[in-house]
Protein backbone atom coordinates (compact mmCIF):
# COMPACT_ATOMS: atom_id res chain seq x y z
CA UNK A 1 0.00 0.00 0.00
CA UNK A 2 1.19 3.50 -0.84
CA UNK A 3 2.20 5.31 2.37
CA UNK A 4 0.21 8.37 1.21
CA UNK A 5 -2.95 6.25 1.42
CA UNK A 6 -2.39 5.13 5.00
CA UNK A 7 -4.87 6.39 7.62
CA UNK A 8 -3.62 9.32 9.66
CA UNK A 9 -3.78 9.57 13.46
CA UNK A 10 -6.62 11.67 14.85
CA UNK A 11 -4.28 13.27 17.39
CA UNK A 12 -0.92 14.67 16.17
CA UNK A 13 1.91 12.28 17.16
CA UNK A 14 4.64 13.32 19.57
CA UNK A 15 8.08 13.35 17.91
CA UNK A 16 10.19 12.79 21.00
CA UNK A 17 13.46 12.15 19.17
CA UNK A 18 16.06 14.91 19.28
CA UNK A 19 17.97 13.97 16.11
CA UNK A 20 16.80 12.99 12.63
CA UNK A 21 18.70 10.72 10.23
CA UNK A 22 19.45 11.45 6.58
CA UNK A 23 19.51 9.20 3.53
CA UNK A 24 22.62 10.84 2.12
CA UNK A 25 25.20 13.54 2.67
CA UNK A 26 23.39 15.55 0.00
CA UNK A 27 20.24 15.51 2.11
CA UNK A 28 22.33 16.46 5.17
CA UNK A 29 23.79 19.37 3.20
CA UNK A 30 20.27 20.62 2.47
CA UNK A 31 19.36 20.24 6.13
CA UNK A 32 22.34 22.27 7.33
CA UNK A 33 21.30 24.98 4.84
CA UNK A 34 17.95 25.20 6.62
CA UNK A 35 15.77 23.09 4.32
CA UNK A 36 14.31 21.06 7.21
CA UNK A 37 14.39 23.24 10.35
CA UNK A 38 11.87 21.01 12.15
CA UNK A 39 13.45 17.70 11.05
CA UNK A 40 17.13 18.15 11.87
CA UNK A 41 17.90 18.72 15.56
CA UNK A 42 15.58 19.44 18.47
CA UNK A 43 16.98 22.86 19.32
CA UNK A 44 16.22 24.07 15.79
CA UNK A 45 12.65 22.79 15.69
CA UNK A 46 10.36 19.78 16.01
CA UNK A 47 7.32 18.53 14.04
CA UNK A 48 5.10 18.31 17.14
CA UNK A 49 6.07 21.83 18.18
CA UNK A 50 5.49 23.03 14.61
CA UNK A 51 1.91 21.71 14.66
CA UNK A 52 1.09 23.73 17.79
CA UNK A 53 2.82 26.79 16.32
CA UNK A 54 0.72 26.60 13.18
CA UNK A 55 -2.47 26.30 15.24
CA UNK A 56 -1.59 29.42 17.25
CA UNK A 57 -0.69 31.35 14.10
CA UNK A 58 -4.14 30.58 12.70
CA UNK A 59 -5.82 31.71 15.94
CA UNK A 60 -3.81 34.95 15.95
CA UNK A 61 -4.42 35.44 12.20
CA UNK A 62 -0.66 35.67 11.65
CA UNK A 63 1.79 34.11 9.23
CA UNK A 64 3.98 32.32 11.74
CA UNK A 65 4.45 31.56 15.44
CA UNK A 66 7.38 30.34 17.55
CA UNK A 67 7.01 28.42 20.82
CA UNK A 68 9.32 28.78 23.82
CA UNK A 69 9.85 27.02 27.12
CA UNK A 70 8.04 29.83 28.99
CA UNK A 71 6.39 33.18 28.47
CA UNK A 72 9.48 34.88 29.88
CA UNK A 73 11.58 32.90 27.41
CA UNK A 74 9.49 34.37 24.59
CA UNK A 75 9.81 37.92 25.94
CA UNK A 76 13.56 37.44 26.45
CA UNK A 77 13.91 36.40 22.81
CA UNK A 78 12.18 39.61 21.73
CA UNK A 79 14.52 41.66 23.89
CA UNK A 80 17.78 39.97 22.85
CA UNK A 81 16.71 39.49 19.26
CA UNK A 82 15.61 43.06 18.58
CA UNK A 83 17.43 45.46 20.91
CA UNK A 84 21.05 46.61 20.55
CA UNK A 85 23.23 49.15 22.31
CA UNK A 86 22.03 52.72 21.83
CA UNK A 87 18.43 51.76 21.00
CA UNK A 88 15.41 53.06 22.90
CA UNK A 89 12.31 51.12 23.83
CA UNK A 90 9.00 52.56 24.99
CA UNK A 91 7.27 50.42 27.64
CA UNK A 92 3.96 50.75 29.43
CA UNK A 93 4.57 50.88 33.19
CA UNK A 94 1.65 48.50 33.71
CA UNK A 95 3.05 45.51 31.79
CA UNK A 96 3.56 42.16 33.51
CA UNK A 97 5.83 42.74 36.48
CA UNK A 98 8.55 40.27 35.49
CA UNK A 99 8.64 41.62 31.94
CA UNK A 100 9.26 45.11 33.34
CA UNK A 101 11.94 43.68 35.66
CA UNK A 102 13.62 41.96 32.69
CA UNK A 103 13.80 45.22 30.76
CA UNK A 104 15.05 47.21 33.74
CA UNK A 105 17.67 44.57 34.57
CA UNK A 106 19.19 44.36 31.10
CA UNK A 107 18.86 47.96 29.91
CA UNK A 108 22.08 49.10 31.63
CA UNK A 109 23.91 45.87 30.73
CA UNK A 110 23.04 46.01 27.03
CA UNK A 111 23.23 49.80 26.77
CA UNK A 112 19.69 50.67 25.70
CA UNK A 113 17.27 53.17 27.22
CA UNK A 114 13.67 52.69 28.37
CA UNK A 115 11.00 55.39 28.05
CA UNK A 116 8.03 54.58 30.27
CA UNK A 117 4.42 55.55 29.59
CA UNK A 118 1.03 55.02 31.25
CA UNK A 119 -1.43 56.23 28.60
CA UNK A 120 -1.85 56.72 24.87
CA UNK A 121 -0.90 60.39 25.24
CA UNK A 122 2.31 59.55 27.09
CA UNK A 123 3.13 56.89 24.50
CA UNK A 124 2.78 59.39 21.68
CA UNK A 125 4.98 61.83 23.56
CA UNK A 126 7.85 59.42 24.32
CA UNK A 127 8.03 57.47 21.04
CA UNK A 128 10.56 59.07 18.70
CA UNK A 129 12.99 58.46 15.84
CA UNK A 130 15.36 56.46 18.07
CA UNK A 131 12.64 54.15 19.39
CA UNK A 132 13.22 50.57 18.24
CA UNK A 133 10.27 48.80 19.90
CA UNK A 134 7.10 49.73 21.76
CA UNK A 135 5.95 47.15 24.31
CA UNK A 136 2.49 47.19 25.90
CA UNK A 137 -0.58 45.11 26.77
CA UNK A 138 -4.35 45.52 26.98
CA UNK A 139 -6.02 44.66 29.25
CA UNK A 140 -3.16 45.36 31.62
CA UNK A 141 -2.25 42.92 34.35
CA UNK A 142 -3.68 43.13 36.94
CA UNK A 143 -5.69 46.40 36.86
CA UNK A 144 -7.40 45.63 33.54
CA UNK A 145 -6.79 49.07 32.05
CA UNK A 146 -7.64 49.18 28.35
CA UNK A 147 -5.35 50.93 25.86
CA UNK A 148 -6.33 52.02 22.39
CA UNK A 149 -4.23 49.45 20.54
CA UNK A 150 -4.56 51.06 17.12
CA UNK A 151 -3.56 54.47 18.49
CA UNK A 152 -0.40 53.19 20.18
CA UNK A 153 0.52 51.23 17.05
CA UNK A 154 0.02 54.33 14.89
CA UNK A 155 2.45 56.23 17.13
CA UNK A 156 4.98 53.41 16.72
CA UNK A 157 4.61 53.22 12.96
CA UNK A 158 5.09 56.99 12.63
CA UNK A 159 8.72 56.41 13.63
CA UNK A 160 9.03 52.89 12.14
CA UNK A 161 9.21 51.30 15.58
CA UNK A 162 7.95 47.75 16.10
CA UNK A 163 4.78 47.38 18.17
CA UNK A 164 5.06 44.37 20.50
CA UNK A 165 1.97 43.33 22.42
CA UNK A 166 1.43 40.97 25.36
CA UNK A 167 -1.89 39.27 24.64
CA UNK A 168 -1.90 36.89 27.61
CA UNK A 169 -4.87 38.29 29.53
CA UNK A 170 -7.30 38.41 26.61
CA UNK A 171 -6.08 35.97 23.97
CA UNK A 172 -7.05 35.37 20.34
CA UNK A 173 -10.66 34.36 21.04
CA UNK A 174 -11.21 37.81 22.56
CA UNK A 175 -9.11 40.04 20.29
CA UNK A 176 -6.57 39.89 17.46
CA UNK A 177 -4.07 42.73 18.01
CA UNK A 178 -2.29 42.26 14.66
CA UNK A 179 -5.49 43.41 12.95
CA UNK A 180 -5.14 46.68 14.89
CA UNK A 181 -1.53 47.31 13.85
CA UNK A 182 0.55 45.18 16.25
CA UNK A 183 3.66 43.64 14.68
CA UNK A 184 4.30 40.78 17.12
CA UNK A 185 2.00 39.26 19.75
CA UNK A 186 3.57 37.46 22.71
CA UNK A 187 1.75 35.17 25.14
CA UNK A 188 2.42 33.21 28.22
CA UNK A 189 0.85 30.19 26.50
CA UNK A 190 0.82 28.59 29.95
CA UNK A 191 -2.39 30.51 30.54
CA UNK A 192 -5.54 30.53 28.37
CA UNK A 193 -3.93 29.05 25.25
CA UNK A 194 -3.20 25.84 27.14
CA UNK A 195 -6.00 26.21 29.67
CA UNK A 196 -5.19 23.43 32.14
CA UNK A 197 -2.46 24.64 34.54
CA UNK A 198 -0.17 21.81 33.39
CA UNK A 199 2.18 23.23 30.73
CA UNK A 200 4.80 25.97 31.00
CA UNK A 201 5.25 27.63 27.61
CA UNK A 202 5.41 30.92 25.71
CA UNK A 203 4.82 31.99 22.12
CA UNK A 204 5.37 34.87 19.72
CA UNK A 205 3.30 35.31 16.56
CA UNK A 206 3.60 37.72 13.65
CA UNK A 207 4.74 38.15 10.04
CA UNK A 208 7.04 35.55 8.47
CA UNK A 209 10.13 37.76 8.14
CA UNK A 210 10.13 38.91 11.76
CA UNK A 211 9.33 35.52 13.24
CA UNK A 212 11.95 33.74 11.15
CA UNK A 213 14.58 36.28 12.20
CA UNK A 214 13.73 35.53 15.83
CA UNK A 215 14.01 31.78 15.24
CA UNK A 216 17.79 32.28 15.25
CA UNK A 217 17.55 33.97 18.66
CA UNK A 218 15.52 31.05 20.03
CA UNK A 219 18.07 28.59 18.69
CA UNK A 220 20.98 30.47 20.28
CA UNK A 221 19.20 30.92 23.61
CA UNK A 222 18.10 27.28 23.67
CA UNK A 223 14.66 28.36 24.86
CA UNK A 224 12.70 25.71 22.93
CA UNK A 225 9.53 24.00 24.08
CA UNK A 226 9.67 20.25 24.72
CA UNK A 227 7.55 18.24 22.22
CA UNK A 228 5.54 16.54 24.99
CA UNK A 229 4.59 19.95 26.36
CA UNK A 230 3.75 21.11 22.82
CA UNK A 231 1.39 18.15 22.43
CA UNK A 232 -0.43 19.10 25.64
CA UNK A 233 -0.63 22.70 24.46
CA UNK A 234 -2.06 21.59 21.11
CA UNK A 235 -4.67 19.55 23.00
CA UNK A 236 -5.62 22.67 24.97
CA UNK A 237 -5.92 24.75 21.81
CA UNK A 238 -8.52 22.30 20.48
CA UNK A 239 -10.97 23.36 23.21
CA UNK A 240 -10.17 27.07 23.45
CA UNK A 241 -13.32 28.17 21.61
CA UNK A 242 -15.39 26.33 24.23
CA UNK A 243 -13.37 27.20 27.33
CA UNK A 244 -12.88 30.92 26.90
CA UNK A 245 -16.53 31.94 26.29
CA UNK A 246 -17.54 29.93 29.37
CA UNK A 247 -14.94 31.63 31.55
CA UNK A 248 -15.67 35.09 30.16
CA UNK A 249 -19.42 34.69 30.65
CA UNK A 250 -18.93 33.65 34.28
CA UNK A 251 -16.53 36.54 34.88
CA UNK A 252 -19.11 39.03 33.60
CA UNK A 253 -21.80 37.63 35.90
CA UNK A 254 -19.50 37.80 38.92
CA UNK A 255 -18.34 41.32 38.09
CA UNK A 256 -21.92 42.56 37.73
CA UNK A 257 -22.92 41.11 41.11
CA UNK A 258 -19.80 42.42 42.83
CA UNK A 259 -20.41 45.87 41.37
CA UNK A 260 -23.98 45.82 42.71
CA UNK A 261 -22.63 44.98 46.16
CA UNK A 262 -20.09 47.79 45.89
CA UNK A 263 -22.71 50.34 44.87
CA UNK A 264 -24.81 49.23 47.83
CA UNK A 265 -21.85 49.89 50.13
CA UNK A 266 -21.48 46.23 51.08
CA UNK A 267 -18.55 44.01 52.01
CA UNK A 268 -15.75 46.57 51.96
CA UNK A 269 -15.45 46.80 48.19
CA UNK A 270 -13.64 49.98 47.15
CA UNK A 271 -13.62 49.21 43.42
CA UNK A 272 -14.58 46.40 41.05
CA UNK A 273 -12.58 46.41 37.83
CA UNK A 274 -13.79 44.54 34.75
CA UNK A 275 -13.89 45.89 31.17
CA UNK A 276 -17.40 44.54 30.67
CA UNK A 277 -18.85 46.82 33.39
CA UNK A 278 -20.24 50.19 32.35
CA UNK A 279 -18.43 51.62 35.39
CA UNK A 280 -15.07 50.67 33.87
CA UNK A 281 -13.38 53.89 32.64
CA UNK A 282 -12.56 52.37 29.22
CA UNK A 283 -15.70 50.25 28.79
CA UNK A 284 -16.61 51.79 25.44
CA UNK A 285 -13.09 51.33 24.05
CA UNK A 286 -13.03 47.72 25.26
CA UNK A 287 -16.29 47.09 23.42
CA UNK A 288 -14.76 48.39 20.20
CA UNK A 289 -11.58 46.31 20.18
CA UNK A 290 -12.61 43.19 22.13
CA UNK A 291 -15.20 40.58 21.20
CA UNK A 292 -15.77 39.79 24.90
CA UNK A 293 -14.18 41.07 28.09
CA UNK A 294 -11.92 38.36 29.44
CA UNK A 295 -11.98 36.10 32.48
CA UNK A 296 -10.10 38.28 35.00
CA UNK A 297 -11.95 40.33 37.63
CA UNK A 298 -10.00 42.69 39.91
CA UNK A 299 -11.07 43.93 43.34
CA UNK A 300 -9.72 46.83 45.38
CA UNK A 301 -10.63 46.41 49.05
CA UNK A 302 -11.01 49.27 51.51
CA UNK A 303 -9.04 47.55 54.28
CA UNK A 304 -5.73 47.32 52.44
CA UNK A 305 -3.29 44.40 52.56
CA UNK A 306 -4.71 42.77 55.70
CA UNK A 307 -8.21 42.87 54.25
CA UNK A 308 -7.08 41.37 50.94
CA UNK A 309 -5.20 38.56 52.68
CA UNK A 310 -8.18 37.77 54.91
CA UNK A 311 -10.52 37.49 51.93
CA UNK A 312 -8.08 35.24 50.05
CA UNK A 313 -7.67 33.01 53.10
CA UNK A 314 -11.46 32.64 53.55
CA UNK A 315 -12.17 31.58 49.96
CA UNK A 316 -12.88 27.89 49.39
CA UNK A 317 -13.45 27.39 45.68
CA UNK A 318 -10.91 30.01 44.61
CA UNK A 319 -7.45 28.59 45.16
CA UNK A 320 -4.54 30.86 46.10
CA UNK A 321 -2.14 30.57 43.17
CA UNK A 322 -0.15 32.71 40.76
CA UNK A 323 -1.56 31.94 37.34
CA UNK A 324 -4.71 32.27 35.23
CA UNK A 325 -6.59 30.76 32.30
CA UNK A 326 -7.10 27.21 33.60
CA UNK A 327 -10.09 25.15 34.68
CA UNK A 328 -9.79 26.11 38.35
CA UNK A 329 -10.63 29.59 39.64
CA UNK A 330 -7.70 31.31 41.33
CA UNK A 331 -7.11 34.32 43.57
CA UNK A 332 -3.82 36.17 43.84
CA UNK A 333 -2.36 39.25 45.50
CA UNK A 334 -0.12 41.05 42.99
CA UNK A 335 1.97 42.50 45.83
CA UNK A 336 2.97 38.92 46.72
CA UNK A 337 3.21 37.49 43.18
CA UNK A 338 3.58 39.33 39.85
CA UNK A 339 4.73 42.60 41.48
CA UNK A 340 6.57 41.20 44.48
CA UNK A 341 9.58 43.32 45.36
CA UNK A 342 8.23 46.50 43.79
CA UNK A 343 8.73 49.62 45.89
CA UNK A 344 5.74 51.59 47.18
CA UNK A 345 6.54 54.23 44.58
CA UNK A 346 6.60 51.67 41.74
CA UNK A 347 3.33 50.12 42.90
CA UNK A 348 1.74 53.56 43.07
CA UNK A 349 2.93 54.36 39.53
CA UNK A 350 1.17 51.18 38.37
CA UNK A 351 -1.94 52.19 40.40
CA UNK A 352 -1.75 49.05 42.54
CA UNK A 353 -3.14 49.62 46.00
CA UNK A 354 -2.35 47.41 49.04
CA UNK A 355 -5.88 45.95 49.02
CA UNK A 356 -5.76 44.67 45.46
CA UNK A 357 -6.97 41.16 44.56
CA UNK A 358 -7.03 39.46 41.16
CA UNK A 359 -9.59 36.76 40.43
CA UNK A 360 -8.96 34.37 37.52
CA UNK A 361 -12.22 32.64 36.66
CA UNK A 362 -12.31 28.94 35.77
CA UNK A 363 -15.03 26.52 34.67
CA UNK A 364 -17.04 26.29 37.93
CA UNK A 365 -20.72 27.16 38.24
CA UNK A 366 -21.15 30.96 38.54
CA UNK A 367 -23.48 30.65 41.54
CA UNK A 368 -20.96 28.52 43.43
CA UNK A 369 -18.22 31.09 42.87
CA UNK A 370 -20.49 34.00 43.77
CA UNK A 371 -21.54 32.31 47.01
CA UNK A 372 -17.88 31.69 47.84
CA UNK A 373 -17.01 35.35 47.28
CA UNK A 374 -19.97 36.50 49.37
CA UNK A 375 -19.07 34.37 52.39
CA UNK A 376 -15.37 35.30 52.21
CA UNK A 377 -16.08 39.03 51.95
CA UNK A 378 -18.56 38.83 54.84
CA UNK A 379 -16.13 36.95 57.12
CA UNK A 380 -13.24 39.28 56.27
CA UNK A 381 -15.03 42.59 56.99
CA UNK A 382 -12.89 44.75 59.26
Secondary structure as GFF3:
##gff-version 3
##sequence-region A 1 382
A	DSSP	three_ten_helix	3	5	.	.	.	ID=ss1
A	DSSP	alpha_helix	25	32	.	.	.	ID=ss2
A	DSSP	alpha_helix	47	60	.	.	.	ID=ss3
A	DSSP	beta_strand	64	68	.	.	.	ID=ss4
A	DSSP	alpha_helix	71	82	.	.	.	ID=ss5
A	DSSP	beta_strand	88	92	.	.	.	ID=ss6
A	DSSP	alpha_helix	97	110	.	.	.	ID=ss7
A	DSSP	beta_strand	113	117	.	.	.	ID=ss8
A	DSSP	alpha_helix	120	126	.	.	.	ID=ss9
A	DSSP	beta_strand	131	137	.	.	.	ID=ss10
A	DSSP	alpha_helix	149	158	.	.	.	ID=ss11
A	DSSP	beta_strand	162	166	.	.	.	ID=ss12
A	DSSP	three_ten_helix	177	180	.	.	.	ID=ss13
A	DSSP	beta_strand	184	187	.	.	.	ID=ss14
A	DSSP	beta_strand	202	206	.	.	.	ID=ss15
A	DSSP	alpha_helix	208	221	.	.	.	ID=ss16
A	DSSP	alpha_helix	227	237	.	.	.	ID=ss17
A	DSSP	alpha_helix	240	263	.	.	.	ID=ss18
A	DSSP	beta_strand	269	273	.	.	.	ID=ss19
A	DSSP	alpha_helix	283	289	.	.	.	ID=ss20
A	DSSP	beta_strand	296	301	.	.	.	ID=ss21
A	DSSP	alpha_helix	304	314	.	.	.	ID=ss22
A	DSSP	beta_strand	319	320	.	.	.	ID=ss23
A	DSSP	beta_strand	330	332	.	.	.	ID=ss24
A	DSSP	three_ten_helix	334	336	.	.	.	ID=ss25
A	DSSP	alpha_helix	344	349	.	.	.	ID=ss26
A	DSSP	beta_strand	356	360	.	.	.	ID=ss27
A	DSSP	alpha_helix	366	379	.	.	.	ID=ss28
###
